[in-house]
Amino acid sequence: MEKVSVVITTYKRTKELHRAIQSVTKQNYPNMELIVVDDNTNSEISKLVREMIAPYHNIVYLKNKVNMGGALSRNAGLKAASGKYIAFLDDDDMYIPDKIWKQVECFENTEIENVGVVYCHTIAVDKEGRVIESYEKNVRGEFLFESMAETVAATSQWLCLKEAIEKIGGFKDVPSKQDTTLLLDLALAGYRIDVVPEILTKYYELDIERISGVSPKNLKGELMLREYMRSHYSLLTKTQIRQVEYNITFRIYYLQVRLKEYADAAESLVLLWKCHINFFATLIMTVKHPARVILRK
């Protein structure tokens, strides 16, 4: 069986990291390596991380000299990985035991050519383990438009061809939407996507800020993503462009309102009106500002 490298990046979480590590060690796929990238600057937290992984003989430990963030930390894990396939796991998420097995099986048996990533379904749970929501998209094959329209799957749901991730240069160091950006890069490079239509990961929504993603960093990431996607609109139909533009501008507008950047929000609202898609629904959702309006991560 082909080797799979799993990369966990960790920052300021130890209890959750232990759960994530255990979920990898309990995988029923026999040929794996686990790489933990420690992005902590606090030496006491790093000490706890080293003590946590000490009992495991097959964990590769990497310590960043400075805080590098999620994208560059994943790239460090990518560089150290020796598997044909690579998977990523956020330190506060977890795998179901047959996640890797079923995704490798999909890779090896798919009829779709040039697959770069196989993803799976996931559920969002709260601190008590209660299911909040399930994410069950089933995009297969070419996925350029789908990757622009909305997040197809977050990093913890993926199993990737390592060669494909290396070919596109790994993760871009952007403030947010790192997963969406990487999937977009894969699609632009001609890779295709497949899915195991089963819930194989759990996504923990630990606090309201993570759920809503309301921060200047998230807004900056959305603005950068929109400019990047606009540079490739020539590859879409007019209808697709309108849908993509509406979706991301809605997320930007929502963040601007929540961050009280009302002048910029007014400009976004005009653009939403020009898109003519569910305009009044936008106003209603903004007033209610549900916690998960902003797509995760």
Secondary structure, DSSP 8 states (H G I E B T S, - for coil): ---EEEEEEESS-SHHHHHHHHHHHT-S-SSEEEEEEE----HHHHHHHHHHHTT-TTEEEEE-SS--HHHHHHHHHHHH--SSEEEEEETTEEE-TTHHHHHHHHHHH-SSSSEEEEEEEEEEE-TT--EEEEE-----B--HHHHHHS----GGG-EEEHHHHHHTTS----SS-HHHHHHHHHHHTT-EEEEEEEEEEEEE--SHHHHH--SHHHHHHHHHHHHHHHTTGGGS-HHHHHHHHHHHHHHHHHHHHHTT-HHHHHHHHHHHHHHTSSHHHHHHHHHH--TT-S---
